[in-house]
Amino acid sequence: MIIGRVLENEKKVKFEEEITCNNCGKKVPGGLQTGASYYQTQEFQKELENFKRNYLCGICRDKKRRD
């Protein structure tokens, strides 16, 4: 999954982060990717924390959309 921004022709950085669904608690499979220039910036850290706080897995997201 790509988070943040990746500029054209920019190298992607792959990293592992413990992320779980905020509704059912399932762990997110796989890792995350972002652009090399964006990785480890303050803006990136804020976006990652917001992503963790609001993440829903595909099943919970679809259920929310239907309701």
NORTAMO-V35925 format. One record per backbone hydrogen bond with DSSP energy under -1.0 kcal/mol. CO is the residue of the C=O (numbers start at 1). NH is the residue of the N-H. Records with the same first field share a line. If there is no record, write none. Layout:
# NORTAMO-V35925
CO: NH + NH
This chain:
# NORTAMO-V35925
1: 33
5: 35
7: 10
11: 36
13: 34
15: 32
19: 28
26: 21
32: 15
33: 3
34: 13
35: 39
38: 41
41: 45
42: 46
43: 47
44: 48
45: 49
46: 50
47: 51
48: 52
49: 53
50: 54
55: 22
57: 61
58: 62
59: 63
60: 64
61: 65
62: 66
63: 67
